Amino acid sequence: MSFARITGTGGYLPEKVLTNHDLEKIVDTTDQWIRERTGIEKRHIALEGQTTVDLAERASRQALEMAGVKPEDIDLIVVATTTPDRIFPSTACLLQSRLDIHGCAAFDVQAVCTGFIYALGVAEKFIKTGGSKKALVVGAETFSRLLNWEDRGTCVLFGDGAGAVILEADDETGILSTHLHADGDYEALLRVPFGVSQGMEQMDDINSKVEMRGNEVFKMAVNTLGRIVDETLEANNMEKSDIDWLVPHQANIRIIQATARKLKMSLDQVVVTVNEHGNTSAASVPLALDVAVRDGRIKKGEMLLLEAFGGGFTWGSALLRF
């Protein structure tokens, strides 16, 4: 039986940087308030005309290079995004064209901040069942386009970016398990309230922006991620001490700290990049993974737990040996 192993990672953040001090000039907030409650110091914002597929392409080329894989060898593309370039075709199809790849399956997955974990779970099943040998899995967002810049409860939290991995079939254990969940009963706590089928004429400047009930989302995220840690370890007959690295969704430093406590892990074993780019939704887990792989912290053979929580609500995890 083939396993799906990550052989390359990539990441890209737009050049434009918006610091907390910059936000102080446009909304009623302070650098101290943002840092103390979220851990965020700055976020990257896509330039005018720069789209999700532009970011995805940069991250994908990095991942291909690290893996030593040619674009024409890719036989599956899965892109996780909440902010596609177009209603259709999918961002994955646009990325496929950019990379000069032809004929393989290419599609988007939408699970907001859990999107990359969902996409990884889907691609892993393709490889495990023989439907793919080399897959490109991407999380990419231009989330700043969904923000109300007068809402201090949301605009300080999010940024833009992309992360990518190459998954290859391997006889050695790579991904041990993925765990994907959702509960739509909580949609009102974190959402964009209108969409295409409700009539695009209703999508004005306000009701097409992110709405969030922050305190309730925070509590749900902490409790839910705690449960999925237990579920993942139990499914693999592992102890908390078996995990070498936690690579969490980069939404809020307090949520990350709570999950680390659940695992009884020092923050030295947790990849934290939220201070550098804020919440980049589906891009945040692969961006954090890429940083830790490239700086040498994560080494071959180590056990990683990836996890995320997002609007829907959706949540998920992936346990893998790097």
C-alpha positions in Angstrom: 0.0 0.0 0.0 1.3 3.5 -0.9 1.5 6.2 1.6 1.4 10.0 0.8 4.6 11.7 1.9 5.4 15.4 1.7 8.5 15.9 -0.4 8.5 19.6 -0.9 7.0 22.8 0.6 6.7 26.3 -0.5 5.3 29.6 0.7 4.7 33.2 -0.5 3.6 36.4 1.2 2.8 39.5 -0.8 5.4 42.3 -0.6 3.0 44.9 0.9 3.1 44.9 4.7 0.4 46.4 7.0 1.7 46.7 10.6 -0.4 47.2 13.7 0.8 50.8 13.8 -0.5 51.3 10.3 -3.9 50.0 11.4 -3.9 52.5 14.3 -4.3 55.2 11.7 -7.3 53.7 10.0 -9.3 52.0 12.8 -9.8 52.4 16.5 -7.2 50.0 17.8 -3.7 49.9 19.2 -0.6 47.8 18.6 -0.6 46.7 22.2 -4.3 45.6 22.1 -3.7 43.5 18.9 -0.4 41.9 20.1 -1.8 41.0 23.6 -5.0 39.5 22.3 -3.8 37.8 19.1 0.0 37.8 18.9 -0.2 39.5 15.5 2.3 42.2 14.7 1.8 42.6 10.9 0.0 41.1 8.0 0.8 41.0 4.2 -1.8 42.5 1.8 -2.0 41.6 -1.9 -1.2 44.4 -4.2 -3.9 45.9 -6.5 -4.3 43.4 -9.4 -2.5 40.6 -7.5 -4.9 37.6 -7.2 -5.1 34.3 -5.3 -3.7 32.4 -8.3 -0.7 34.7 -8.4 0.2 33.9 -4.8 -0.5 30.2 -5.3 1.8 30.0 -8.3 4.7 31.5 -6.4 4.3 29.0 -3.5 3.8 26.1 -5.9 7.0 26.7 -7.8 8.9 26.7 -4.6 7.4 23.4 -3.5 8.1 21.8 -6.9 11.7 23.0 -6.7 12.3 21.6 -3.2 10.7 18.2 -4.2 12.7 18.1 -7.5 9.5 17.5 -9.3 8.7 18.8 -12.8 5.3 20.4 -13.4 4.5 17.8 -16.0 4.9 15.1 -13.4 2.0 16.4 -11.3 -1.2 14.3 -11.7 -3.5 16.0 -9.2 -4.0 19.6 -8.1 -6.1 20.6 -5.1 -6.3 24.2 -4.1 -7.9 25.3 -0.8 -9.3 28.8 -1.0 -12.1 31.0 0.2 -11.1 33.8 -2.2 -11.0 32.3 -5.7 -10.0 34.5 -8.6 -13.3 33.7 -10.4 -16.6 32.0 -9.8 -15.4 29.6 -12.4 -13.1 28.1 -13.5 -11.6 27.0 -10.3 -8.4 28.5 -9.0 -6.8 25.1 -9.4 -7.6 25.1 -13.1 -6.1 28.6 -13.4 -3.0 27.5 -11.5 -2.8 24.4 -13.7 -2.6 26.6 -16.8 0.0 28.9 -15.2 2.3 25.9 -14.4 1.8 24.5 -18.0 0.2 21.3 -16.6 -2.4 19.6 -18.8 -5.0 16.8 -18.3 -4.8 16.0 -14.7 -7.7 16.5 -12.2 -7.7 20.1 -10.7 -10.3 21.4 -8.3 -10.8 23.7 -5.4 -11.8 22.9 -1.8 -13.6 25.4 0.4 -13.4 24.9 4.1 -12.1 28.4 5.0 -9.3 28.2 7.6 -9.4 24.4 7.6 -9.2 24.3 3.9 -5.6 23.1 3.6 -6.2 20.2 6.0 -9.3 19.2 3.9 -7.3 19.5 0.7 -4.5 17.4 2.2 -7.0 14.8 3.3 -8.5 14.6 -0.2 -5.1 14.3 -1.9 -3.9 11.7 0.5 -6.9 9.5 -0.3 -6.1 9.8 -4.0 -2.6 8.7 -3.5 -3.5 5.9 -1.0 -6.0 4.4 -3.5 -3.6 4.7 -6.5 -5.4 7.6 -8.1 -2.4 9.9 -7.9 1.4 9.5 -7.7 2.4 13.2 -7.4 -0.1 15.8 -6.1 0.2 19.5 -5.6 -1.8 20.7 -2.6 -2.1 24.5 -2.1 -3.7 26.8 0.4 -4.0 30.3 -1.0 -6.0 33.4 0.0 -6.5 37.1 -0.7 -8.6 37.3 2.4 -8.1 41.1 2.7 -10.6 41.5 -0.1 -13.3 40.2 2.3 -12.6 42.6 5.1 -14.5 45.6 6.3 -11.7 47.9 7.2 -13.9 49.8 9.6 -14.6 46.7 11.7 -11.7 46.5 14.2 -12.9 43.1 15.4 -12.0 41.5 12.0 -9.7 43.7 10.0 -6.8 43.4 12.4 -6.8 39.6 12.3 -6.4 38.6 8.6 -3.9 38.8 5.8 -3.0 37.3 2.4 -0.6 34.5 1.4 -0.1 31.1 0.0 1.5 27.8 1.0 2.0 24.6 -1.0 3.2 21.0 -0.6 4.1 18.2 -3.0 2.6 14.9 -2.0 4.2 11.8 -3.5 3.4 8.1 -3.3 5.9 6.3 -1.1 6.4 3.0 0.6 7.5 4.7 3.7 4.9 6.1 6.1 4.1 9.7 5.5 0.6 10.8 6.4 -0.7 8.4 9.1 -4.3 9.8 9.3 -6.4 12.8 8.6 -9.5 13.8 10.5 -12.1 16.1 8.9 -15.2 17.5 10.6 -17.9 20.2 10.2 -21.0 21.5 11.9 -23.1 24.0 9.9 -25.3 24.9 12.9 -22.6 27.4 13.9 -22.4 29.3 10.6 -23.7 32.6 12.0 -20.7 32.9 14.3 -18.2 33.4 11.5 -19.3 34.0 7.9 -19.7 36.2 4.9 -23.6 36.5 4.9 -24.3 36.6 1.1 -23.2 34.7 -2.0 -24.0 34.2 -5.6 -27.2 32.1 -5.3 -28.8 34.8 -3.1 -28.4 37.3 -5.9 -25.2 39.1 -6.7 -27.0 42.5 -6.6 -27.3 42.1 -2.9 -23.5 41.7 -2.4 -22.8 45.4 -1.6 -19.8 46.7 0.3 -21.0 45.7 3.7 -22.9 42.4 3.5 -20.2 40.8 1.4 -17.6 41.2 4.1 -16.6 38.9 7.0 -18.7 38.9 10.1 -17.4 37.3 13.3 -18.6 36.9 16.9 -15.0 36.7 18.2 -15.5 35.5 21.8 -17.8 32.7 20.8 -15.5 31.6 18.0 -12.5 31.6 20.4 -14.2 29.4 22.9 -15.4 26.9 20.2 -11.9 26.8 18.6 -10.1 26.0 21.9 -12.6 23.3 22.9 -12.8 21.7 19.4 -9.1 21.6 18.8 -8.6 20.0 22.1 -11.0 17.2 21.2 -9.4 16.6 17.8 -6.0 16.2 19.5 -7.4 13.4 21.5 -9.2 11.9 18.4 -6.0 11.9 16.4 -3.8 10.4 19.0 -6.3 7.7 19.9 -6.8 6.7 16.2 -3.0 6.1 15.9 -2.5 4.6 19.4 0.0 7.3 20.2 0.8 9.3 23.3 1.2 13.1 23.4 4.9 12.6 23.9 5.1 11.0 20.5 4.5 14.3 18.7 7.7 16.2 17.8 6.0 19.3 16.3 2.6 21.0 16.4 2.0 23.0 13.2 -1.3 24.8 14.0 -3.6 27.1 12.1 -2.1 30.6 12.7 -5.2 32.5 13.9 -4.5 33.6 17.4 -1.6 33.0 19.8 -3.9 32.2 22.7 -5.6 29.4 20.7 -2.2 28.0 19.7 -1.0 28.1 23.4 -4.2 26.3 24.5 -3.6 23.5 22.0 0.0 23.2 23.1 -1.1 22.9 26.7 -3.5 20.1 25.7 -0.5 18.3 24.2 1.7 19.2 27.1 4.1 20.7 24.6 6.6 23.5 25.1 6.1 26.4 22.7 9.6 25.5 21.5 7.9 22.5 19.8 5.2 24.6 18.2 5.6 26.4 14.9 4.3 30.0 15.4 4.2 32.4 12.5 1.0 34.3 13.3 3.1 37.3 14.4 4.5 37.6 10.9 1.3 37.4 8.8 -1.8 37.1 10.9 -4.6 34.7 9.9 -4.1 33.8 6.3 -7.0 31.3 6.4 -6.3 28.2 4.2 -2.7 29.4 3.7 -1.6 29.5 7.3 -0.8 25.9 8.0 1.3 25.3 4.8 3.0 28.7 5.4 4.0 27.7 8.9 5.1 24.3 7.7 7.3 25.8 5.0 9.0 28.2 7.4 9.9 25.4 9.8 11.1 23.1 7.1 13.3 25.7 5.4 14.9 27.0 8.7 15.8 23.4 9.6 13.6 23.0 12.7 11.5 20.2 11.2 13.7 17.2 10.1 13.0 14.1 8.2 11.5 11.3 10.3 9.9 13.6 12.9 6.2 13.3 13.8 4.0 16.3 13.0 0.5 17.2 14.0 -1.2 19.7 11.8 -4.6 21.2 12.9 -7.0 23.9 12.0 -10.4 25.4 12.8 -12.5 27.6 10.6 -15.9 29.0 9.5 -18.6 26.5 8.9 -17.6 25.5 11.5 -15.0 23.2 10.1 -12.1 21.6 11.8 -9.5 19.0 11.1 -6.1 17.5 11.7 -3.4 15.5 9.9 -0.8 13.4 11.6 2.3 12.7 9.5 5.9 11.6 9.6 7.9 14.1 7.7 
